[in-house]
Amino acid sequence: MESPIDLVIGFQRRRNTVSCCPMARTADPAEIANGILFLASDMASYCTGEPLALDGGQQIA
């Protein structure tokens, strides 16, 4: 997800970080929020202790 730290770490380091992600981009804040809303909703009522990876596929890379 883009944040003010991007200004500190610089373009090259950010590009290297994004290149490791299968989706080749950072998350939009709404994408993270949607995952949180799902876990807080009745749709996740049967989920117990399962982590929800919102990492753009980095766990599989």
C-alpha positions in Angstrom: 0.0 0.0 0.0 1.3 3.4 -0.8 2.2 5.5 2.2 4.3 8.5 3.2 7.3 6.2 3.8 7.5 5.9 0.0 8.9 9.4 0.0 11.6 8.3 2.4 12.7 5.0 0.9 12.9 6.3 -2.6 11.8 5.2 -6.0 14.4 2.5 -6.6 13.7 0.7 -3.4 10.0 0.9 -3.9 10.4 -0.4 -7.5 12.4 -3.4 -6.2 9.7 -4.1 -3.5 6.9 -4.0 -6.1 8.8 -6.2 -8.6 8.8 -9.0 -6.0 5.0 -9.0 -5.9 3.2 -11.1 -8.4 0.6 -8.4 -8.9 3.4 -5.9 -9.7 1.8 -3.1 -7.7 1.0 -2.0 -4.2 -2.4 -2.5 -2.6 -5.0 0.2 -2.8 -6.2 1.1 0.7 -9.8 0.1 -0.2 -8.5 -3.4 -1.0 -7.1 -3.8 2.5 -10.3 -2.3 4.0 -12.4 -4.8 2.0 -10.6 -7.7 3.6 -11.1 -6.2 7.1 -14.8 -5.6 6.3 -15.1 -9.2 5.2 -13.6 -10.5 8.4 -15.9 -8.2 10.4 -19.0 -9.3 8.5 -21.5 -12.1 8.9 -20.0 -13.6 5.7 -16.9 -14.6 7.8 -19.0 -16.1 10.6 -17.5 -19.6 10.1 -13.9 -18.4 9.8 -11.9 -19.2 13.0 -8.3 -18.4 13.3 -7.5 -18.5 9.6 -5.2 -15.7 8.4 -6.4 -13.7 5.4 -3.4 -12.8 3.2 -3.8 -9.4 1.6 -0.3 -9.4 0.1 -0.8 -9.4 -3.6 0.5 -13.0 -3.9 3.8 -12.5 -2.1 3.2 -15.7 -0.1 3.1 -17.8 -3.2 6.1 -16.0 -4.9 
